[in-house]
């Protein structure tokens, strides 16, 4: 993962709570999907390949 995640266009998950807790943010690039906890943006974000993210999202959507 690049060290420049602060320049990414982050957006909150539509499933994040409205109380400001349990928030996940995602940023998509050509190479990867970056995921972070919006309550602690100083922590390193998780980066996964787009194909792996698509498989994960497909699995979650079936639940």
Secondary structure, DSSP 4 states (H G I P E B T S, - for coil): --S-GGGS--EE-TTS-TTS-S-EEEEE-SSEEEEEETT-TTSPPEEEEHHHHHHHHHHHHT-
